[in-house]
Amino acid sequence: MDEFKPLFVGRAVRVLSAPRGEFRGRTLLPESVAAAATSALRQLACDGGEFDRAVFEAAVEGIRR
């Protein structure tokens, strides 16, 4: 996995969720995408504390798409 992919995904989600300029105050991230990303991240947090790189990479890739 590209080590910077999670950082890129995080920044993209942040920019689309809280854009600046003429789009300020609106979200450009569809609600379904935000809900899916939130669900994937919550699932990672509930996996009993065991870090599974494959599951993490799948979650990041799903959010990226």
GUNUDO-966107 format. One record per atom (N, C-alpha, C, CB): chain; residue in three letters; atom name; x, y negated, z negated. Coordinates in pm, whole numbers, m for minus. Glycine has a CB too. Example, Ala and Ser with C-alpha at 12.3 -4.5 7.8 and 13.67 -1.06 7.14 Angstrom:
2
<atom cadena="A" residuo="ALA" atomo="N" u="1319" v="569" w="m780"/>
<atom cadena="A" residuo="ALA" atomo="CA" u="1230" v="450" w="m780"/>
<atom cadena="A" residuo="ALA" atomo="C" u="1320" v="330" w="m780"/>
<atom cadena="A" residuo="ALA" atomo="CB" u="1131" v="447" w="m905"/>
<atom cadena="A" residuo="SER" atomo="N" u="1285" v="225" w="m708"/>
<atom cadena="A" residuo="SER" atomo="CA" u="1367" v="106" w="m714"/>
<atom cadena="A" residuo="SER" atomo="C" u="1290" v="m3" w="m787"/>
<atom cadena="A" residuo="SER" atomo="CB" u="1408" v="60" w="m572"/>
REM end
This chain:
65
<atom cadena="A" residuo="MET" atomo="N" u="84" v="118" w="0"/>
<atom cadena="A" residuo="MET" atomo="CA" u="0" v="0" w="0"/>
<atom cadena="A" residuo="MET" atomo="C" u="88" v="m123" w="0"/>
<atom cadena="A" residuo="MET" atomo="CB" u="m95" v="m1" w="m121"/>
<atom cadena="A" residuo="ASP" atomo="N" u="49" v="m218" w="79"/>
<atom cadena="A" residuo="ASP" atomo="CA" u="120" v="m345" w="80"/>
<atom cadena="A" residuo="ASP" atomo="C" u="104" v="m409" w="m57"/>
<atom cadena="A" residuo="ASP" atomo="CB" u="67" v="m439" w="193"/>
<atom cadena="A" residuo="GLU" atomo="N" u="214" v="m440" w="m121"/>
<atom cadena="A" residuo="GLU" atomo="CA" u="210" v="m489" w="m259"/>
<atom cadena="A" residuo="GLU" atomo="C" u="139" v="m624" w="m273"/>
<atom cadena="A" residuo="GLU" atomo="CB" u="349" v="m501" w="m313"/>
<atom cadena="A" residuo="PHE" atomo="N" u="123" v="m697" w="m164"/>
<atom cadena="A" residuo="PHE" atomo="CA" u="58" v="m827" w="m172"/>
<atom cadena="A" residuo="PHE" atomo="C" u="m91" v="m823" w="m136"/>
<atom cadena="A" residuo="PHE" atomo="CB" u="128" v="m924" w="m81"/>
<atom cadena="A" residuo="LYS" atomo="N" u="m141" v="m709" w="m94"/>
<atom cadena="A" residuo="LYS" atomo="CA" u="m281" v="m698" w="m53"/>
<atom cadena="A" residuo="LYS" atomo="C" u="m376" v="m735" w="m166"/>
<atom cadena="A" residuo="LYS" atomo="CB" u="m310" v="m557" w="m6"/>
<atom cadena="A" residuo="PRO" atomo="N" u="m356" v="m687" w="m291"/>
<atom cadena="A" residuo="PRO" atomo="CA" u="m448" v="m728" w="m398"/>
<atom cadena="A" residuo="PRO" atomo="C" u="m448" v="m879" w="m421"/>
<atom cadena="A" residuo="PRO" atomo="CB" u="m413" v="m657" w="m527"/>
<atom cadena="A" residuo="LEU" atomo="N" u="m332" v="m941" w="m408"/>
<atom cadena="A" residuo="LEU" atomo="CA" u="m325" v="m1086" w="m426"/>
<atom cadena="A" residuo="LEU" atomo="C" u="m401" v="m1158" w="m316"/>
<atom cadena="A" residuo="LEU" atomo="CB" u="m180" v="m1133" w="m427"/>
<atom cadena="A" residuo="PHE" atomo="N" u="m387" v="m1112" w="m192"/>
<atom cadena="A" residuo="PHE" atomo="CA" u="m459" v="m1171" w="m80"/>
<atom cadena="A" residuo="PHE" atomo="C" u="m610" v="m1154" w="m98"/>
<atom cadena="A" residuo="PHE" atomo="CB" u="m415" v="m1107" w="53"/>
<atom cadena="A" residuo="VAL" atomo="N" u="m652" v="m1036" w="m137"/>
<atom cadena="A" residuo="VAL" atomo="CA" u="m795" v="m1009" w="m157"/>
<atom cadena="A" residuo="VAL" atomo="C" u="m849" v="m1099" w="m267"/>
<atom cadena="A" residuo="VAL" atomo="CB" u="m819" v="m861" w="m192"/>
<atom cadena="A" residuo="GLY" atomo="N" u="m777" v="m1110" w="m376"/>
<atom cadena="A" residuo="GLY" atomo="CA" u="m821" v="m1195" w="m487"/>
<atom cadena="A" residuo="GLY" atomo="C" u="m834" v="m1340" w="m446"/>
<atom cadena="A" residuo="GLY" atomo="CB" u="m725" v="m1184" w="m601"/>
<atom cadena="A" residuo="ARG" atomo="N" u="m738" v="m1389" w="m371"/>
<atom cadena="A" residuo="ARG" atomo="CA" u="m743" v="m1528" w="m326"/>
<atom cadena="A" residuo="ARG" atomo="C" u="m858" v="m1550" w="m229"/>
<atom cadena="A" residuo="ARG" atomo="CB" u="m611" v="m1569" w="m261"/>
<atom cadena="A" residuo="ALA" atomo="N" u="m878" v="m1455" w="m137"/>
<atom cadena="A" residuo="ALA" atomo="CA" u="m987" v="m1467" w="m40"/>
<atom cadena="A" residuo="ALA" atomo="C" u="m1122" v="m1471" w="m111"/>
<atom cadena="A" residuo="ALA" atomo="CB" u="m983" v="m1350" w="61"/>
<atom cadena="A" residuo="VAL" atomo="N" u="m1140" v="m1384" w="m209"/>
<atom cadena="A" residuo="VAL" atomo="CA" u="m1266" v="m1382" w="m284"/>
<atom cadena="A" residuo="VAL" atomo="C" u="m1285" v="m1515" w="m356"/>
<atom cadena="A" residuo="VAL" atomo="CB" u="m1269" v="m1265" w="m386"/>
<atom cadena="A" residuo="ARG" atomo="N" u="m1179" v="m1566" w="m417"/>
<atom cadena="A" residuo="ARG" atomo="CA" u="m1189" v="m1693" w="m489"/>
<atom cadena="A" residuo="ARG" atomo="C" u="m1223" v="m1808" w="m394"/>
<atom cadena="A" residuo="ARG" atomo="CB" u="m1058" v="m1723" w="m562"/>
<atom cadena="A" residuo="VAL" atomo="N" u="m1157" v="m1815" w="m281"/>
<atom cadena="A" residuo="VAL" atomo="CA" u="m1181" v="m1923" w="m184"/>
<atom cadena="A" residuo="VAL" atomo="C" u="m1324" v="m1917" w="m130"/>
<atom cadena="A" residuo="VAL" atomo="CB" u="m1080" v="m1916" w="m68"/>
<atom cadena="A" residuo="LEU" atomo="N" u="m1370" v="m1797" w="m99"/>
<atom cadena="A" residuo="LEU" atomo="CA" u="m1505" v="m1784" w="m45"/>
<atom cadena="A" residuo="LEU" atomo="C" u="m1613" v="m1806" w="m151"/>
<atom cadena="A" residuo="LEU" atomo="CB" u="m1523" v="m1648" w="19"/>
<atom cadena="A" residuo="SER" atomo="N" u="m1581" v="m1775" w="m276"/>
<atom cadena="A" residuo="SER" atomo="CA" u="m1677" v="m1793" w="m384"/>
<atom cadena="A" residuo="SER" atomo="C" u="m1689" v="m1939" w="m427"/>
<atom cadena="A" residuo="SER" atomo="CB" u="m1638" v="m1708" w="m503"/>
<atom cadena="A" residuo="ALA" atomo="N" u="m1580" v="m2012" w="m419"/>
<atom cadena="A" residuo="ALA" atomo="CA" u="m1580" v="m2152" w="m464"/>
<atom cadena="A" residuo="ALA" atomo="C" u="m1502" v="m2237" w="m364"/>
<atom cadena="A" residuo="ALA" atomo="CB" u="m1518" v="m2164" w="m605"/>
<atom cadena="A" residuo="PRO" atomo="N" u="m1558" v="m2257" w="m244"/>
<atom cadena="A" residuo="PRO" atomo="CA" u="m1486" v="m2335" w="m143"/>
<atom cadena="A" residuo="PRO" atomo="C" u="m1476" v="m2482" w="m180"/>
<atom cadena="A" residuo="PRO" atomo="CB" u="m1554" v="m2321" w="m8"/>
<atom cadena="A" residuo="ARG" atomo="N" u="m1385" v="m2550" w="m116"/>
<atom cadena="A" residuo="ARG" atomo="CA" u="m1363" v="m2693" w="m139"/>
<atom cadena="A" residuo="ARG" atomo="C" u="m1411" v="m2772" w="m17"/>
<atom cadena="A" residuo="ARG" atomo="CB" u="m1212" v="m2722" w="m167"/>
<atom cadena="A" residuo="GLY" atomo="N" u="m1398" v="m2902" w="m26"/>
<atom cadena="A" residuo="GLY" atomo="CA" u="m1433" v="m2988" w="86"/>
<atom cadena="A" residuo="GLY" atomo="C" u="m1582" v="m2992" w="110"/>
<atom cadena="A" residuo="GLY" atomo="CB" u="m1363" v="m2941" w="211"/>
<atom cadena="A" residuo="GLU" atomo="N" u="m1622" v="m2992" w="236"/>
<atom cadena="A" residuo="GLU" atomo="CA" u="m1763" v="m3008" w="271"/>
<atom cadena="A" residuo="GLU" atomo="C" u="m1849" v="m2890" w="227"/>
<atom cadena="A" residuo="GLU" atomo="CB" u="m1777" v="m3028" w="419"/>
<atom cadena="A" residuo="PHE" atomo="N" u="m1786" v="m2777" w="194"/>
<atom cadena="A" residuo="PHE" atomo="CA" u="m1861" v="m2660" w="151"/>
<atom cadena="A" residuo="PHE" atomo="C" u="m1869" v="m2649" w="m1"/>
<atom cadena="A" residuo="PHE" atomo="CB" u="m1796" v="m2535" w="206"/>
<atom cadena="A" residuo="ARG" atomo="N" u="m1816" v="m2747" w="m70"/>
<atom cadena="A" residuo="ARG" atomo="CA" u="m1813" v="m2745" w="m217"/>
<atom cadena="A" residuo="ARG" atomo="C" u="m1955" v="m2729" w="m272"/>
<atom cadena="A" residuo="ARG" atomo="CB" u="m1748" v="m2874" w="m272"/>
<atom cadena="A" residuo="GLY" atomo="N" u="m1968" v="m2648" w="m375"/>
<atom cadena="A" residuo="GLY" atomo="CA" u="m2097" v="m2625" w="m437"/>
<atom cadena="A" residuo="GLY" atomo="C" u="m2176" v="m2511" w="m375"/>
<atom cadena="A" residuo="GLY" atomo="CB" u="m2178" v="m2750" w="m431"/>
<atom cadena="A" residuo="ARG" atomo="N" u="m2124" v="m2453" w="m269"/>
<atom cadena="A" residuo="ARG" atomo="CA" u="m2189" v="m2340" w="m203"/>
<atom cadena="A" residuo="ARG" atomo="C" u="m2095" v="m2220" w="m208"/>
<atom cadena="A" residuo="ARG" atomo="CB" u="m2227" v="m2374" w="m56"/>
<atom cadena="A" residuo="THR" atomo="N" u="m2149" v="m2105" w="m191"/>
<atom cadena="A" residuo="THR" atomo="CA" u="m2066" v="m1986" w="m179"/>
<atom cadena="A" residuo="THR" atomo="C" u="m2070" v="m1937" w="m36"/>
<atom cadena="A" residuo="THR" atomo="CB" u="m2112" v="m1874" w="m278"/>
<atom cadena="A" residuo="LEU" atomo="N" u="m1957" v="m1897" w="16"/>
<atom cadena="A" residuo="LEU" atomo="CA" u="m1949" v="m1844" w="151"/>
<atom cadena="A" residuo="LEU" atomo="C" u="m1939" v="m1692" w="149"/>
<atom cadena="A" residuo="LEU" atomo="CB" u="m1829" v="m1903" w="225"/>
<atom cadena="A" residuo="LEU" atomo="N" u="m1940" v="m1636" w="28"/>
<atom cadena="A" residuo="LEU" atomo="CA" u="m1929" v="m1492" w="11"/>
<atom cadena="A" residuo="LEU" atomo="C" u="m2069" v="m1435" w="m3"/>
<atom cadena="A" residuo="LEU" atomo="CB" u="m1841" v="m1456" w="m114"/>
<atom cadena="A" residuo="PRO" atomo="N" u="m2111" v="m1349" w="91"/>
<atom cadena="A" residuo="PRO" atomo="CA" u="m2246" v="m1291" w="80"/>
<atom cadena="A" residuo="PRO" atomo="C" u="m2265" v="m1219" w="m53"/>
<atom cadena="A" residuo="PRO" atomo="CB" u="m2271" v="m1194" w="196"/>
<atom cadena="A" residuo="GLU" atomo="N" u="m2385" v="m1229" w="m107"/>
<atom cadena="A" residuo="GLU" atomo="CA" u="m2415" v="m1169" w="m237"/>
<atom cadena="A" residuo="GLU" atomo="C" u="m2387" v="m1019" w="m238"/>
<atom cadena="A" residuo="GLU" atomo="CB" u="m2560" v="m1194" w="m274"/>
<atom cadena="A" residuo="SER" atomo="N" u="m2415" v="m951" w="m128"/>
<atom cadena="A" residuo="SER" atomo="CA" u="m2392" v="m806" w="m123"/>
<atom cadena="A" residuo="SER" atomo="C" u="m2244" v="m773" w="m134"/>
<atom cadena="A" residuo="SER" atomo="CB" u="m2449" v="m747" w="8"/>
<atom cadena="A" residuo="VAL" atomo="N" u="m2160" v="m856" w="m74"/>
<atom cadena="A" residuo="VAL" atomo="CA" u="m2015" v="m835" w="m81"/>
<atom cadena="A" residuo="VAL" atomo="C" u="m1966" v="m860" w="m223"/>
<atom cadena="A" residuo="VAL" atomo="CB" u="m1942" v="m926" w="19"/>
<atom cadena="A" residuo="ALA" atomo="N" u="m2013" v="m967" w="m284"/>
<atom cadena="A" residuo="ALA" atomo="CA" u="m1974" v="m999" w="m421"/>
<atom cadena="A" residuo="ALA" atomo="C" u="m2017" v="m887" w="m517"/>
<atom cadena="A" residuo="ALA" atomo="CB" u="m2034" v="m1133" w="m465"/>
<atom cadena="A" residuo="ALA" atomo="N" u="m2138" v="m836" w="m498"/>
<atom cadena="A" residuo="ALA" atomo="CA" u="m2188" v="m730" w="m585"/>
<atom cadena="A" residuo="ALA" atomo="C" u="m2107" v="m602" w="m568"/>
<atom cadena="A" residuo="ALA" atomo="CB" u="m2336" v="m702" w="m555"/>
<atom cadena="A" residuo="ALA" atomo="N" u="m2072" v="m568" w="m444"/>
<atom cadena="A" residuo="ALA" atomo="CA" u="m1992" v="m448" w="m420"/>
<atom cadena="A" residuo="ALA" atomo="C" u="m1853" v="m461" w="m481"/>
<atom cadena="A" residuo="ALA" atomo="CB" u="m1981" v="m420" w="m270"/>
<atom cadena="A" residuo="ALA" atomo="N" u="m1791" v="m579" w="m469"/>
<atom cadena="A" residuo="ALA" atomo="CA" u="m1659" v="m602" w="m527"/>
<atom cadena="A" residuo="ALA" atomo="C" u="m1664" v="m593" w="m678"/>
<atom cadena="A" residuo="ALA" atomo="CB" u="m1603" v="m738" w="m484"/>
<atom cadena="A" residuo="THR" atomo="N" u="m1765" v="m654" w="m737"/>
<atom cadena="A" residuo="THR" atomo="CA" u="m1781" v="m650" w="m882"/>
<atom cadena="A" residuo="THR" atomo="C" u="m1800" v="m507" w="m930"/>
<atom cadena="A" residuo="THR" atomo="CB" u="m1900" v="m737" w="m925"/>
<atom cadena="A" residuo="SER" atomo="N" u="m1882" v="m432" w="m859"/>
<atom cadena="A" residuo="SER" atomo="CA" u="m1906" v="m292" w="m895"/>
<atom cadena="A" residuo="SER" atomo="C" u="m1778" v="m210" w="m888"/>
<atom cadena="A" residuo="SER" atomo="CB" u="m2012" v="m232" w="m804"/>
<atom cadena="A" residuo="ALA" atomo="N" u="m1700" v="m229" w="m782"/>
<atom cadena="A" residuo="ALA" atomo="CA" u="m1575" v="m154" w="m766"/>
<atom cadena="A" residuo="ALA" atomo="C" u="m1478" v="m187" w="m879"/>
<atom cadena="A" residuo="ALA" atomo="CB" u="m1510" v="m186" w="m630"/>
<atom cadena="A" residuo="LEU" atomo="N" u="m1468" v="m313" w="m916"/>
<atom cadena="A" residuo="LEU" atomo="CA" u="m1376" v="m353" w="m1023"/>
<atom cadena="A" residuo="LEU" atomo="C" u="m1424" v="m303" w="m1159"/>
<atom cadena="A" residuo="LEU" atomo="CB" u="m1360" v="m504" w="m1026"/>
<atom cadena="A" residuo="ARG" atomo="N" u="m1554" v="m304" w="m1182"/>
<atom cadena="A" residuo="ARG" atomo="CA" u="m1607" v="m252" w="m1309"/>
<atom cadena="A" residuo="ARG" atomo="C" u="m1582" v="m103" w="m1320"/>
<atom cadena="A" residuo="ARG" atomo="CB" u="m1757" v="m282" w="m1321"/>
<atom cadena="A" residuo="GLN" atomo="N" u="m1595" v="m32" w="m1209"/>
<atom cadena="A" residuo="GLN" atomo="CA" u="m1570" v="112" w="m1209"/>
<atom cadena="A" residuo="GLN" atomo="C" u="m1424" v="140" w="m1246"/>
<atom cadena="A" residuo="GLN" atomo="CB" u="m1603" v="173" w="m1071"/>
<atom cadena="A" residuo="LEU" atomo="N" u="m1332" v="59" w="m1194"/>
<atom cadena="A" residuo="LEU" atomo="CA" u="m1191" v="76" w="m1230"/>
<atom cadena="A" residuo="LEU" atomo="C" u="m1171" v="55" w="m1380"/>
<atom cadena="A" residuo="LEU" atomo="CB" u="m1104" v="m23" w="m1150"/>
<atom cadena="A" residuo="ALA" atomo="N" u="m1241" v="m41" w="m1437"/>
<atom cadena="A" residuo="ALA" atomo="CA" u="m1226" v="m72" w="m1578"/>
<atom cadena="A" residuo="ALA" atomo="C" u="m1284" v="36" w="m1668"/>
<atom cadena="A" residuo="ALA" atomo="CB" u="m1291" v="m206" w="m1610"/>
<atom cadena="A" residuo="CYS" atomo="N" u="m1376" v="116" w="m1615"/>
<atom cadena="A" residuo="CYS" atomo="CA" u="m1446" v="218" w="m1696"/>
<atom cadena="A" residuo="CYS" atomo="C" u="m1388" v="358" w="m1679"/>
<atom cadena="A" residuo="CYS" atomo="CB" u="m1593" v="220" w="m1661"/>
<atom cadena="A" residuo="ASP" atomo="N" u="m1274" v="369" w="m1617"/>
<atom cadena="A" residuo="ASP" atomo="CA" u="m1217" v="501" w="m1590"/>
<atom cadena="A" residuo="ASP" atomo="C" u="m1134" v="556" w="m1706"/>
<atom cadena="A" residuo="ASP" atomo="CB" u="m1132" v="495" w="m1467"/>
<atom cadena="A" residuo="GLY" atomo="N" u="m1163" v="516" w="m1826"/>
<atom cadena="A" residuo="GLY" atomo="CA" u="m1099" v="573" w="m1943"/>
<atom cadena="A" residuo="GLY" atomo="C" u="m956" v="529" w="m1966"/>
<atom cadena="A" residuo="GLY" atomo="CB" u="m1102" v="719" w="m1933"/>
<atom cadena="A" residuo="GLY" atomo="N" u="m913" v="420" w="m1905"/>
<atom cadena="A" residuo="GLY" atomo="CA" u="m780" v="368" w="m1928"/>
<atom cadena="A" residuo="GLY" atomo="C" u="m671" v="430" w="m1843"/>
<atom cadena="A" residuo="GLY" atomo="CB" u="m746" v="386" w="m2069"/>
<atom cadena="A" residuo="GLU" atomo="N" u="m704" v="533" w="m1766"/>
<atom cadena="A" residuo="GLU" atomo="CA" u="m606" v="596" w="m1679"/>
<atom cadena="A" residuo="GLU" atomo="C" u="m599" v="520" w="m1547"/>
<atom cadena="A" residuo="GLU" atomo="CB" u="m641" v="745" w="m1654"/>
<atom cadena="A" residuo="PHE" atomo="N" u="m479" v="477" w="m1510"/>
<atom cadena="A" residuo="PHE" atomo="CA" u="m463" v="407" w="m1383"/>
<atom cadena="A" residuo="PHE" atomo="C" u="m439" v="509" w="m1273"/>
<atom cadena="A" residuo="PHE" atomo="CB" u="m345" v="305" w="m1391"/>
<atom cadena="A" residuo="ASP" atomo="N" u="m526" v="505" w="m1174"/>
<atom cadena="A" residuo="ASP" atomo="CA" u="m514" v="593" w="m1058"/>
<atom cadena="A" residuo="ASP" atomo="C" u="m488" v="505" w="m936"/>
<atom cadena="A" residuo="ASP" atomo="CB" u="m642" v="682" w="m1039"/>
<atom cadena="A" residuo="ARG" atomo="N" u="m368" v="511" w="m885"/>
<atom cadena="A" residuo="ARG" atomo="CA" u="m329" v="424" w="m776"/>
<atom cadena="A" residuo="ARG" atomo="C" u="m417" v="443" w="m653"/>
<atom cadena="A" residuo="ARG" atomo="CB" u="m185" v="448" w="m739"/>
<atom cadena="A" residuo="ALA" atomo="N" u="m454" v="566" w="m621"/>
<atom cadena="A" residuo="ALA" atomo="CA" u="m537" v="592" w="m504"/>
<atom cadena="A" residuo="ALA" atomo="C" u="m674" v="527" w="m518"/>
<atom cadena="A" residuo="ALA" atomo="CB" u="m552" v="744" w="m483"/>
<atom cadena="A" residuo="VAL" atomo="N" u="m732" v="536" w="m637"/>
<atom cadena="A" residuo="VAL" atomo="CA" u="m863" v="473" w="m661"/>
<atom cadena="A" residuo="VAL" atomo="C" u="m851" v="322" w="m652"/>
<atom cadena="A" residuo="VAL" atomo="CB" u="m920" v="515" w="m799"/>
<atom cadena="A" residuo="PHE" atomo="N" u="m744" v="268" w="m708"/>
<atom cadena="A" residuo="PHE" atomo="CA" u="m720" v="124" w="m702"/>
<atom cadena="A" residuo="PHE" atomo="C" u="m705" v="77" w="m558"/>
<atom cadena="A" residuo="PHE" atomo="CB" u="m595" v="87" w="m782"/>
<atom cadena="A" residuo="GLU" atomo="N" u="m624" v="150" w="m479"/>
<atom cadena="A" residuo="GLU" atomo="CA" u="m604" v="112" w="m340"/>
<atom cadena="A" residuo="GLU" atomo="C" u="m735" v="119" w="m261"/>
<atom cadena="A" residuo="GLU" atomo="CB" u="m499" v="202" w="m275"/>
<atom cadena="A" residuo="ALA" atomo="N" u="m816" v="219" w="m288"/>
<atom cadena="A" residuo="ALA" atomo="CA" u="m945" v="232" w="m219"/>
<atom cadena="A" residuo="ALA" atomo="C" u="m1036" v="114" w="m256"/>
<atom cadena="A" residuo="ALA" atomo="CB" u="m1013" v="367" w="m256"/>
<atom cadena="A" residuo="ALA" atomo="N" u="m1036" v="74" w="m381"/>
<atom cadena="A" residuo="ALA" atomo="CA" u="m1119" v="m39" w="m424"/>
<atom cadena="A" residuo="ALA" atomo="C" u="m1074" v="m168" w="m357"/>
<atom cadena="A" residuo="ALA" atomo="CB" u="m1114" v="m54" w="m578"/>
<atom cadena="A" residuo="VAL" atomo="N" u="m944" v="m192" w="m356"/>
<atom cadena="A" residuo="VAL" atomo="CA" u="m891" v="m313" w="m291"/>
<atom cadena="A" residuo="VAL" atomo="C" u="m922" v="m313" w="m142"/>
<atom cadena="A" residuo="VAL" atomo="CB" u="m739" v="m324" w="m313"/>
<atom cadena="A" residuo="GLU" atomo="N" u="m904" v="m201" w="m78"/>
<atom cadena="A" residuo="GLU" atomo="CA" u="m931" v="m191" w="66"/>
<atom cadena="A" residuo="GLU" atomo="C" u="m1079" v="m211" w="95"/>
<atom cadena="A" residuo="GLU" atomo="CB" u="m886" v="m55" w="120"/>
<atom cadena="A" residuo="GLY" atomo="N" u="m1166" v="m159" w="10"/>
<atom cadena="A" residuo="GLY" atomo="CA" u="m1309" v="m180" w="27"/>
<atom cadena="A" residuo="GLY" atomo="C" u="m1347" v="m326" w="14"/>
<atom cadena="A" residuo="GLY" atomo="CB" u="m1387" v="m97" w="m73"/>
<atom cadena="A" residuo="ILE" atomo="N" u="m1290" v="m394" w="m83"/>
<atom cadena="A" residuo="ILE" atomo="CA" u="m1316" v="m536" w="m101"/>
<atom cadena="A" residuo="ILE" atomo="C" u="m1260" v="m615" w="17"/>
<atom cadena="A" residuo="ILE" atomo="CB" u="m1255" v="m587" w="m233"/>
<atom cadena="A" residuo="ARG" atomo="N" u="m1144" v="m578" w="64"/>
<atom cadena="A" residuo="ARG" atomo="CA" u="m1081" v="m649" w="177"/>
<atom cadena="A" residuo="ARG" atomo="C" u="m1169" v="m641" w="302"/>
<atom cadena="A" residuo="ARG" atomo="CB" u="m942" v="m590" w="206"/>
<atom cadena="A" residuo="ARG" atomo="N" u="m1222" v="m522" w="326"/>
<atom cadena="A" residuo="ARG" atomo="CA" u="m1308" v="m506" w="446"/>
<atom cadena="A" residuo="ARG" atomo="C" u="m1433" v="m587" w="432"/>
<atom cadena="A" residuo="ARG" atomo="CB" u="m1344" v="m359" w="469"/>
REM end
